[in-house]
Amino acid sequence: MSKYRVQNPATGEILETFEAATDAQIEQTLADADAVYREWRERSVQDRAAVVKRVAEIFEERKEELARIIATEMGKSIAESIDEVEFARDIIEYYAVHGPSLITDYEIPSTVPGKAYIEHRPVGTLLGVMPWNFPYYQVARFAAPNLLLGNTILLKHADICARSALTIQEIMEQAGVPVGGYQNVFASHDQIATIIADPRVQGVSLTGSERAGAIIGAQAGAHLKKCVLELGGIDPMVVLDADDVAAVAKEAWDFRVYNVGQVCNSNKRLIVMDTIYDEFVAELKKLATGLVPGDQLNLAEGEYVPLSTRAAAETVNAQVQKAVSEGATLVAGGVLSDGLGAHYSPAVLVDVPRDSESYGEEIFGPVATVYKVSSDEEALELANDCALGLGGSVFSTDEARATRVASQLEVGMSHVNTIAAEAAEIPFGGVKRSGFGREMGPLGIGEFANKRLFFVSA
């Protein structure tokens, strides 16, 4: 039986189920992707860009419909769902407009008589394995640059995002991507391994957990395939001082509970100077108090949406309970709803012991975890005391002071006085156990390009 489904996380009700792919269908998918690649790569980049531009336009035209699909599937509010559709549209449009200039051939100086050029050529069919937390955005940042480059795409989406996954393929084909050039696959883990092993597939991009990244990375390595891995994060937000503590606390809270905390680069560790710590925590407590479960399709003020699944909510609840058992204090929130729904009230957690298991665990849910420090050095040491290294930020009224600390963060994305700069043109990715490779911006289009030397002798 297929696990691919649409299941409203607010109620647990299964609304739609989908047939899993057969092995014969997977083989046909691979054959089609390879055949289309040989035609798609020969089209002019301007032709491919026009098709990608049309994808962005259709995202805009179908925005309300697309938003409602993911709100139903994984629990995001309609407002945040529309935000996501618009961001995906912007990424797709960015590559349609700027992609051709990012992959233009250029000459490099050479001591060998002749002319040396660097080209950006496609490599073939690619596999994307994408998560449920941003069903369109995650696909857009992988698919748009690679289609523009001339690669073809197989996309294995999360099992709860089946309707949005199919709709993306429908939009790609409606926009003019040749049938077979972008294919959704309702594949099993074994079938994913088969796809990665297949010589017609030249690379794999995964956004997901460290565990999933280790498995996919090992499979890719065994078959000498390039991979990009965007894994977890326990990003530090360091607050050294503030003129308006309440305003910075509100900024921290709003980012931490966005998408009910199911964000890779969310500010999962709030590292706050002792001079403002008590006021900061008091503000967070105020913001977390009095919230009630709501319907993501019709959310009112003071309500919060469910997590993606009941299992996800139970996992977050168990993590918080474990931290408390190890010595942490739950200041506010942290209530798991009864029944089949996936609501978990946004929480504030303090005093997580640094020698506890919980200290090193990513909580993928609406939990603001706060640490107290008494110097810039202690703040930096705590921020870098982490196996993951996705993003991080440092706040201070003294920009030079914040810059000094932020410049030493062991992360892929470091920020001063903003939690996360996010736009189509800004690269995204991490270091350490947060994975490797970059998506979006000028770097995103280079990951699965053959940066070919083309030399013409004098």
N, C-alpha and C positions, 0 to 999 in steps of 0.2 A: 504493500500500500504506500502511496506517495505521502510524504510529509509536507509537501508544498500546499499552502493553504492561505486563506484570509481569515484571521481570527481576531475579532474585536477585543483588544486587551482590557477595555473597561468592563466587559461582561464575561469574557471567556468564550463567547459564542462563535462557533465556526461558521462562516458565511459562505465560503467557497472552498472547494478542493480541486487539485490539479493532478493530472497523470504524470508520474515520473517518466523520464526518458528511458527508452529501451537502448540496449547496446547498439542495435542496428541504427537507431535514430542518431546516436552519438557519432557513429561512423559516417553517416550521411552528412551530418553537420560539419564534420571535419573536412570532408570532400568538397562540400559547397564553399566553405570558408577559404580553402586553398585555391579553388578554381576562380572565385571572385577576386582574390588577392592579385592573381596574375593579370586580371583586366583592370582592376581599380588602381593599381600602382602606375599603370601606363597613362592614366588620365592626367591632364595638366593639374598643377596644384591649384590654379584658379578655379577649375571645374570642381575639384573636391571641396574647396573653400565655399563655393556657392551652395553646395549640398549641406555642408555643416552649418552655414548661416541660416538655411531654411529650417534645420532642426531647432535652432534657437528661437526662430519666429513661431514655430508650432508650439514650443513650450510656453511661450507667452500667450498664444491664442487659446490654449487649452488649460491655462493656469488654474482656474477654479476646479475643474474636473480632476486635474492631477493632484491638487492639494487635498481634495476630499478622499482620494484613493489612499494616500499614505496616512492621513489622519485616522482612517478606519483600520488600516493594516497594523500600524505600529504605535498609535496613540498620541502622535504629535497634535498640538492644537491647530485649528485651521489657520490662525494668524502665522504661526511658526512654519506651517506647511507651505503657505504662500511665500514666505521668506525664502524657504529652501528652493522652491521651483524657480523663483527669480534669480537666486544665486547660481543655480545650475544653468539657467538661460544665459547669464552673464559670462560664465566660464566657456560655454560652447561658442558664444559670439566672439569672445576674446580670441579664441584660436582661429575662428573663421576670418577675423579681421587682421590679426597680428601674426598668425601662424606662418603664412608664406614668407614674411620677412625674417622670421626666426630660423628658417631652414634654408635660407639662400646660400648658394655656394660662395666660398670666399677663398682668395689666394693667400698663401702664407709664404714668407721669404724662404728661399732655398739656396744652399751653397752648391747643389747639384745643378748643372746647366739645364734649364727648362723651367716649366711652370708647375707649381704644386698647388693643388686645390683641395679644400675640405668640402665634401658634400654631405648632406643629410638624406639618406635613402631609407625607405621602409625595410623591414626585415621579414614580414610575413604575418601569419595569424597569431594573435595573442589571446591569452585567457585572462579574464578578470574575475576575481572571487570577491564579492562585495558584501558589506554588512547592512543590517536593517536600520541603523540609527539615522542615516541620511540617504534614503533610497535613490534619490535622483542626483544629488550633489556628488556622491561617491562615484557614480557611473560617469557623470559628465566629465569629471577631471581626468578619468582614465581614457574614456572613449573619444572625446572630442579631439585632443591632440593627435591621437594615433590614427583616427580616420583621416584627418587632414594630411598626415604624413604619408598615408597610402597603405597602412596596415589594415587587416580585418580583425574583427572582434568576436570572441565567444564570451558570453557573460553569464556566470553562475551567480545568481543573487541569493540572498538569505531566504530560508524556507517560508518565512512569514510575509515576504514581499513579492509574492507571485503575480498579483494583478498589476502592480506598478512595473514589474520586470517585463511583462508581456506588452504593456502599454509603451514602454520605451522602445522596444523593437518595432512596434507598429508605427511610432513617430519617425524613427530612423528610415523606415521603408517609404513612408508617406513623403518624407523630405527628399527622397531620391538616392539614398544609399542602396546599392544593388542588393536584391534579395540574396542572402547568404553573406553579405558584408558585415552585418551586425546580427548575431543570433543569440537569443536567450536560450539557456539550457537548464532544464530541471534535472540536474545531474546528481548522482550519489557521490559519496566520498571515493568509492572505488573507481567510478567513471571519471572523476576529476584526475585521479592518478593516471588513468589511461590517456586522458587528453594531454597531460603534461609530458608523458613519455612519448607521445606521437611526434615523429620527425617533422610533420607539417606545422607544428606549433613551435614558435620561436621564443616565447617569453610568457611570464605570468606575473600579474600584479594582484596582491592581496591586501585588503584592509581588514584587520580583525585582531584577535587576541594574540598574545605571545605564543600560546600553545599552537594555534592554527598556523602562525607564521613559521614556527619551527618545523612543522610537518610539511608545509608547502615549500619552504626553503630547502629542506632536505630532498624532496622529490625533484625540485628544479635542479639542484646541484648534481644529483645522481645522473641526470640526463643532459648536463651541461647547458642548461637554459638560463638566460638572464631572468632575474626576478626583482621586483620592487615590493618591499614590505613596509606597510604603515601600520604599526602595532599600537600597543597601549601607551598611556601616559599617566604620570602622577604629577602634573605640572605644578611647580611652585609659583605662588604669587606673593612676593615679598613686599611688605608695607613697612618702610623705614620710619616715615612720619607722614602727617597729613594736617593741612589747615582745617579741613572739614572731614572729620573721621566718619561721620554718618554717610556722607556722599561716597567715600571710597568703599565703605562697608556695603552700601547699596549696590555699587558697581560690581563688587565681588560676589554678592549674593545673586544678582540678576544673571551673571555669566555662569555661576555654578549650578543654578537650577534651570538654565536654558535646556530645552529638550529633556526635562527632568534629569539633568546631570549625565545624560547618555551621550557624552561628547569626548572624543579622544583627547583633545587639547584643552579640556576644561581645567579651571584653576583648582585642582583637587587638594592642594596643600596651601593653606593660607598661613604665611609665616609673618607674624606681626610683632613689632617692637614693644617691649614691656611698657613703655611710656603711654601707649595708646591702646594696649591690648584689652583691658577691661571694658573700655568704652566700645571698642570694635566688636567684641563678643556680645555685649549688651544690645548693640544695634542689630546684629545678626539674629539674636533671639527674638527681638521685636518682629523682624521680618518673617520669621518662621512660625510665629504664633497665630492661631486662629484660622489657619488655612483649612479648607475642606475639599474632599474629593469631588471632581467634576467630570462632565462629559466633554471629551476632546472636540466633538463636533459642534458643541454649543457651550463654550466655556464662559463663565461669568467671573467678575472681579473676585479675588480671594479664593479662587478654586485652583486645583492643580490636576494635571492630566495623569493617566496611568503610565507605568513603564511599558516596555514593549510586550512583555508576557508576564504571566503570573510567576513563572520560574525565575525571571529576572528580578522581580520584586522580592521574592523569597530569598534570593541570593544576597541582595543588598541588606535585607533585614538580618540575615544570619551574620553577615560581615560586621554590622554595627553591634549586634549582640556579643559577638566574639571580642570585639575591641573593648566593650564595656567589661566583659569578664576578665580581660587582661589589665584593666585599670583605667580605661578611658571614661569620660563622663559625657552622657547624652544630655545636652543643655535644653534642646527643644526638638519637637517633631519625632520622626522615627517610628511612626505607627503603620503597621501593615494592615491593609483592609481585610475584612472577613470575606469569605466566599471565593468566587472564581476570578474576580477582577484583580488588576495589577497595580492598584494604587498604593503608594508608600509616601507618607507625608514628609516633605522636605525637612531635613534635620541639621542640627548643629552639634558637632562632636569636638570635644577638647581633651587635652591631657592624654593623647595616645602615647603609651610608653615607647621610647625609641628601641628598646630591646625586645619588643613584642613582634609576633608574626604580622599583626595587623598593620604595623608601621610601613611595611614594604608592599602592601596590597593595594591595587587600584580598586576603588569603589565606583562602579559604573552606575551611578544613581545620584539622587539629589541630596548629597551629604557634604556639608561644608565642614572640613576638618581644619582646626586652627591650632597653631603652635606658637608659643611665646619665646622670644629671643631678646637678648640684652645688648647685642652689638652687631655691626655690619658683618663682622667676621663670622660670628655665630650663625647669622642668617644665611650667609653664603655657604657655610659648611653644611648646614641642614638642607639647604636647597639642592646641593650636589650629592647628598648622601642618599642616592636613589639609583636603582638598577636601570630605570627608564630615563629617557632624555628627549622628550618630544618638544615641548615649549616651556617658556617661563617668562615671568615679568617682575619688574622691580618698580615700586612707587615711592616717590619722595618729592617734596617741594623743591629740593635741591637737585636739579637735573644732573649735574656733574657727579654728585654722590650716587644717584641711582644708576647712572651710566657705568661708573666704576664697578659696581656690584654686578650689573646685568652683563657686562662684557666678560665676566668670568663664569657665567652659567654654562654647564655642560649639557647643552640642548641644541636642537636643530633650528629653533626659532626663539630669539631672545628679544624682549620688549622693554621699553622704558615708558612708564606712565600710561600704558594701555595694556589690557590683559592679552589680547591677541589681535594683531592686524590681519584682517582676512579680506581678500579680494581676488578676483580672477588672475590678476597679474602678479600676485605675491606667492612665492613658492612655499610648499607645505611638506614637512617631513622631519624625521628625528635622527638621533644617534643612540648609541648603547643598545639596550633591549627594546627600544621603540622602533627599531628597524632601520632600513636604509633605502636610499633613492628619494627622489623628490617628485611631487606632483604640482601642477599649476604653474603659472608664470612662464618665463623663458626657459626655465630648467625642465619643466614637465614634458616638453616635447622632445627632449634629447634622450630620455631613458631607453626608449625602444627604437632608436634610430641607428642605422649603420653609418657611422661618421667616417665615410670612405675617403681614403686618399685617392685623388685622381691626378696622375702625373703625366705631363706631356713634355717629352724630351726636346731640347733645343736642337 
